[in-house]
Amino acid sequence: MTAPTPPAIAAELSRLLANSHAPYSGVHVAAAVECPDGQIHYGVNVENAAYPQGVCAEASAISSAVTGGQKRLTRVWVASSLPGFIWPCGGCRQKIWEFAEPGCEVVSVAADSASESHTIEALLPLGFRLEPAPR
């Protein structure tokens, strides 16, 4: 599945890559999450010498949304300094799942602004929840 990424979001993700802290892997990642009311929250990866104590960009963006009072996600965008598409790690897929509305899109944005998307259900089949979700 492919989805066009709004130019303003693609530009902001590209700009934010320079703010990530990735001295160990060298892979800079930026993410954005969209909430049902249209608010967009951004985050970047922040690595730490005491690996794995760093924070992924997706977790950073989700934390920003939760800090802002949001607890539901309708779309997630991810971009990196690597060529091509990048997808959330398993831990971030679970973090997205925690807050995802049914059918939440996860969109990978390449350096040329090309994008590809999949639902969180496709990326994390049978994701874990303590309670049955309203799906």
ZIVENHU-V50413 format. One record per backbone hydrogen bond with DSSP energy under -0.5 kcal/mol. CO is the residue of the C=O (numbers start at 1). NH is the residue of the N-H. Records with the same first field share a line. If there is no record, write none. Layout:
CO: NH / NH
This chain:
1: 117
4: 6
6: 9 / 10
7: 11
8: 12
9: 13
10: 14
11: 15
12: 16
13: 17
15: 18
16: 19 / 20
17: 20
20: 22
21: 47
22: 26
26: 28
28: 81
29: 45
30: 79
31: 43
32: 77
33: 41
34: 74 / 75
35: 38
39: 35
41: 33
43: 31
45: 21
46: 55
49: 51
50: 53
55: 46
56: 60
57: 61
58: 62
59: 63
60: 64
61: 65
62: 66
63: 67
64: 68
65: 70
66: 69
73: 101
74: 105
75: 34
76: 107
77: 32
78: 109
79: 30
89: 93
90: 94
91: 95
92: 96
93: 97
94: 98
95: 99
96: 99 / 100
99: 73
101: 104
104: 120
105: 76 / 107
106: 118
107: 78 / 109
108: 110 / 116
109: 80
110: 113
114: 110
116: 108
118: 106
119: 123
120: 124
124: 127
133: 135
